Amino acid sequence: MMNSKMFILGIASAVFLASCNPKEKTPETTDNTKDSAAVQIPASDSITKATPSAPGDTSENALDWPGTYEAVVPCADCPGIKTSITINNDKTFSITEEYIERDSKNQDKGTFEWDAAGSVISLKGKNSHSKYQVGENVLTQLDTDGKEITGPNKDLYIFKKK
């Protein structure tokens, strides 16, 4: 009788100890956990950003360039031209030019392209064909050859982001 009690107690102890040990994950379980984490795709923005054309950190891929920029640029026969340029993630733009002390306003829209270095945009609209160096919260208008404008009024060609 004592032997049967010891036998039953031994089996109960073995079952108890076996239930206390955590179950090891099988390779199949571990792999499924890793796969499901790796397959998860982050939610995308509602705004689609174009693929950068130049490698490395450039104005195109390292700056928050979309937005509206404003400046009053020189005018040959008026006090200046109040200009507003909006550039968008989808490589479109709109521009408004208002001649100060005149009843004249021009508007245009179109697309723009980045240069190979990813730092200059070229506007291509119905009437707009300008180039701008893109900087941190600024656009700097370039001359027709794509070079920086020099001279005493060069600061008037710097557009500041609103």
Stockholm file with secondary structure:
# STOCKHOLM 1.0

chainA/1-162         MMNSKMFILGIASAVFLASCNPKEKTPETTDNTKDSAAVQIPASDSITKATPSAPGDTSENALDWPGTYEAVVPCADCPGIKTSITINNDKTFSITEEYIERDSKNQDKGTFEWDAAGSVISLKGKNSHSKYQVGENVLTQLDTDGKEITGPNKDLYIFKKK
#=GR chainA/1-162 SS CHHHHHHHHHHHHHHHHHHHSCCCCCHHHHHHHHHHHHHCCCCCCSSCCCCCSSSSSCHHHHSCCCEEEEEEECCSSSSCEEEEEEECTTSEEEEEEEETTTTEEEEEEEEEEECTTSSEEEEEESSCCCEEEEETTEEEEBCTTSCBCCSTTGGGGEEEEC
#=GC SS_cons         CHHHHHHHHHHHHHHHHHHHSCCCCCHHHHHHHHHHHHHCCCCCCSSCCCCCSSSSSCHHHHSCCCEEEEEEECCSSSSCEEEEEEECTTSEEEEEEEETTTTEEEEEEEEEEECTTSSEEEEEESSCCCEEEEETTEEEEBCTTSCBCCSTTGGGGEEEEC
//
